[in-house]
Amino acid sequence: MSAIRLDWLENNRFEGVDSEGHTVVVSTSGPGDGLGFKPTAPLLLALAGCTSVDVGSILQKKRQMLAS
């Protein structure tokens, strides 16, 4: 299982770091500031990513090509 660290940067801004050093900025700042994901967005991204990997694996096992 991978480890995750969340570091406070300033105000309501945090930097998430995984065990391989990948980072993502999470912020609750106002719209349009471009300073990071809202906290719920990475959750939805993780769900979409996991689902996509599963669907791709199933299609590959069924010898079906993934078009888009």
Number of C-alpha atoms within 10 A of each C-alpha: 4 6 8 14 11 14 13 12 12 9 9 10 18 20 16 15 16 13 11 9 9 9 14 14 19 23 20 14 15 9 8 6 8 9 15 16 16 16 14 9 12 14 11 11 11 11 11 12 12 12 12 12 11 12 13 15 14 12 13 12 9 9 9 11 9 10 4 3
